[in-house]
Amino acid sequence: MEAVGRESYGGGAGALGAEGRPVSEARVHFRVTRFIMEAGVKLGMRSVPVATACTIYHKFFGEIDLGAYDPYLVAMTSIYLAGKVEEQHLRTRDIINVSTRYFNPGSEPLELDSRFWELRDSIVQCELLMLRILRFQVSFQHPHKYLLHYLLSLKNWLNRYSWQRTPVSVTAWALLRDSYHGGLCLRFPAQHLAVAVLYLALHIYGVEVPAEAEAEKPWWQVRGLSAAPPCGPGPGWRLALAAHHFLFIRSP
């Protein structure tokens, strides 16, 4: 399979980051998933297919060493595969042309020559490899529907002035999008991530949920984090851990 991305993408040993990976490796994944997101926008992909592409990418490199395959080729293939999974089919030619413009701004679309067909064949071969490595488990439950439900509920709890003057909703969606730069989507349940981004957004703007002091349970435990499993950490600890990882991802 042909290499398509930037050649110097790092690697090697170093301090471990919040994802348990070497810091340099975490930065590579940050840059490559940023490419997935930007390419997804240019391809007109919806937010859930983009999230699926990022999750496929992270899951693949959870099984395979980073140096084994070109991460940008894996990213392009993840976009193509996510389009199939989420029923937003994309042409390989469009993915190749968008990626080419990303790496070489101002360049013309590729002609249907040997270079184009080599890239297309690389994506097809990489897709088959990724499906085998991932054992065809490429469908995921994302936090998006949970976050939408939580935001609608919160909007009804807060007074109209508090909701309109603070961009809690915009910030929560931005935090959720940024979470896919790392592997949080594979480490925490979708409901927990939705609560974590909402929890952070509220704290960023100092917004308090009405009647929280009088409630028997914190709002975040009612909404997404149930009681702890028999041998696992408590819900508050899991929320704090997810929030910590969000902050780490936002400053790679």
Sequence and secondary structure as in RCSB ss.txt:
>XXXX:A:sequence
MEAVGRESYGGGAGALGAEGRPVSEARVHFRVTRFIMEAGVKLGMRSVPVATACTIYHKFFGEIDLGAYDPYLVA
MTSIYLAGKVEEQHLRTRDIINVSTRYFNPGSEPLELDSRFWELRDSIVQCELLMLRILRFQVSFQHPHKYLLHY
LLSLKNWLNRYSWQRTPVSVTAWALLRDSYHGGLCLRFPAQHLAVAVLYLALHIYGVEVPAEAEAEKPWWQVRGL
SAAPPCGPGPGWRLALAAHHFLFIRSP
>XXXX:A:secstr
    S S    S   B TTSSBHHHHHHHHHHHHHHHHHHHHTT  HHHHHHHHHHHHHHHHHS GGGS HHHHH
HHHHHHHHHHTT    HHHHHHHHHHHHSTT     SSHHHHHHHHHHHHHHHHHHHHTTT      SHHHHHHH
HHHHHHHS HHHHHHS HHHHHHHHHHHHTTTTHHHHS HHHHHHHHHHHHHHHHT   TTTTTSSS HHHHHT 
 S  TTS  HHHHHHHHHHHHHHHT  
